[in-house]
């Protein structure tokens, strides 16, 4: 699992400010990286329905992974609807 995916998977509400600061320091290639299930940072943000984080990823990093399917053939947007 990439460091970004791991961080997004395990963040807690009281760590939200740290999450945003962390994401702002990353380059786009890092955010487009996938874990062993082909999930990107955007997949994890969508799976947790973290709307502020989703907006940040889409705005700052050009929605590069919006059309990337994971190992279960799901787009990031599909994961929002599962919540």
C-alpha positions as CSV (number, residue, x, y, z in Angstrom):
1,X,0.0,0.0,0.0
2,X,1.3,3.4,-0.8
3,X,2.1,5.9,2.0
4,X,-0.7,8.2,0.7
5,X,-3.3,5.4,0.6
6,X,-2.3,4.2,4.1
7,X,-2.5,7.8,5.5
8,X,-6.0,8.3,4.0
9,X,-7.2,5.0,5.2
10,X,-6.2,5.6,8.8
11,X,-6.8,9.3,9.4
12,X,-9.1,10.4,12.2
13,X,-11.3,13.5,12.5
14,X,-8.9,15.2,14.9
15,X,-6.0,14.7,12.4
16,X,-7.9,16.4,9.5
17,X,-5.6,19.5,9.5
18,X,-2.5,17.2,9.3
19,X,-4.1,15.3,6.4
20,X,-4.6,18.5,4.4
21,X,-1.1,19.7,5.1
22,X,0.3,16.3,4.1
23,X,-1.7,16.3,0.8
24,X,-0.6,19.8,-0.1
25,X,3.0,18.8,0.1
26,X,2.7,15.9,-2.4
27,X,3.3,15.9,-6.1
28,X,0.7,14.7,-8.5
29,X,2.6,11.5,-9.4
30,X,2.5,10.4,-5.8
31,X,-1.2,11.0,-5.5
32,X,-1.8,9.0,-8.7
33,X,0.1,6.0,-7.3
34,X,-1.9,2.9,-6.5
35,X,-1.8,0.4,-3.7
36,X,-2.0,-3.4,-4.1
37,X,-5.7,-3.2,-4.8
38,X,-5.2,-0.5,-7.4
39,X,-6.8,2.2,-5.2
40,X,-5.6,5.7,-5.5
41,X,-5.8,8.5,-2.9
42,X,-9.0,9.5,-4.5
43,X,-10.5,6.0,-4.1
44,X,-9.8,6.2,-0.3
45,X,-11.1,9.7,0.0
46,X,-14.3,8.6,-1.8
47,X,-14.7,5.4,0.2
48,X,-14.7,7.4,3.4
49,X,-17.0,10.1,1.8
50,X,-14.4,12.8,2.9
51,X,-15.9,15.5,0.7
52,X,-13.4,18.2,1.6
53,X,-10.5,15.9,0.8
54,X,-12.1,14.8,-2.5
55,X,-12.5,18.4,-3.5
56,X,-8.9,19.1,-2.6
57,X,-7.6,16.2,-4.6
58,X,-9.8,17.1,-7.6
59,X,-8.9,20.8,-7.5
60,X,-5.2,20.6,-6.8
61,X,-4.3,17.5,-8.8
62,X,-6.4,17.8,-11.9
63,X,-8.6,14.8,-11.2
64,X,-5.9,12.5,-12.7
65,X,-7.3,9.4,-11.1
66,X,-11.0,10.0,-11.5
67,X,-11.3,7.5,-14.3
68,X,-8.9,4.9,-12.7
69,X,-10.6,1.6,-11.8
70,X,-9.4,-0.4,-8.8
71,X,-9.0,-4.2,-8.7
72,X,-12.8,-4.5,-8.1
73,X,-13.3,-2.5,-11.3
74,X,-14.7,0.4,-9.3
75,X,-14.2,4.1,-10.1
76,X,-13.7,6.4,-7.1
77,X,-17.2,7.8,-7.6
78,X,-18.6,4.3,-7.2
79,X,-17.2,4.1,-3.7
80,X,-19.2,7.2,-2.6
81,X,-22.4,5.5,-3.5
82,X,-21.6,2.5,-1.4
83,X,-21.6,4.5,1.8
